[in-house]
Amino acid sequence: MAIYSKNLVTGRQLRAARVMAGLTQRTFGAAMGVDERAVRFWERKHDQRPTGSPNDKRIEQVLLQHGVILFADPTPGARLQEKISGG
């Protein structure tokens, strides 16, 4: 049974998150272990789910490692992870 990320819902969201993370399609693909053409294909899905399991969970993990959090509600988007300041 495929397990989909509930937070990754559109290709546009993926593109915005990747750019926010400061990654090119090539560097993001390398971090994912896929060719940059796969990333380009996923981002062209615009308002559709860009990919399926297991890629969508890995996408979310790579973005999180680069300080970006995906969310689906109230609308699909991404934000920078809050930095925890040491006291």
N, C-alpha and C positions, 0 to 999 in steps of 0.2 A: 504494500500500500504506500503510495506516494505521500510524503509529508510536505506541504507547502508552507512557505513563510506567510504569515497573515499580514505582514507589514510591507512586503514588496508586491505592489499591485500594478504598476505601469512602467513602460519603457521610459517615459518622460521622467518619472520619479527616479529611475535608475541613473539616467544621464545627469540629472541635477545633483544627486548624491555623489556620483563619481567626481564631478567637477568641484563640488564643495570639499571633497576629500583631497583635492589637488592632484588627481590621477588622470593620466591620459588613457585612451582606450588601450594602448599598448601596455602601459604599466599596470593597469587594472587587470587586463587579461593575464599578464605574467603572474600577478598575485593570486589569480584564480586558477592558474594552470591551464588556461585555454588561449587560443589564438585571438588576437585583437578583432578579427573578423566576426567572431562569435559575439563579442561585446557590441560591435557595430550593429549586428543583426538584432540583438536583444533591444537595443535602444531605439531601433526603427519601429518597434511595436507600438510606440506612442501611448495610446490609452488602453492597451491590452496587457495582460500578464506577460512579462518578457520571456520567461523561461519556466521550466518545471523543476521538480525535485530530481536530483539533489542540488542542482545549481543554485536555486533561489536561497536556500539556507546558507550556502557557502558565500554567496554575494553579500548577504547581510553580515556575515562574520568578517569578511574582508573590509567592508565599509566601517564596521565598528572598530576594527584594529587601526583604522585611519581617522578615528574620532568622529564618525558620522553615524547618526541613528536614523533609521527609517521608521515611518509611522503611516498608518492607513486612515486613521480617523482624526479629525473630522473630514479631511481630504487627504489624498496621498501626498506625502512630502518627505522631507529630510531636514534634520537639524544637527548642529554641532553638539557633540557630547560635552556636558558640563565638566570643567576641570575641578578636581578636588584640591583645594589649597591646603598645604601642610602648615600646622600651627606653630 
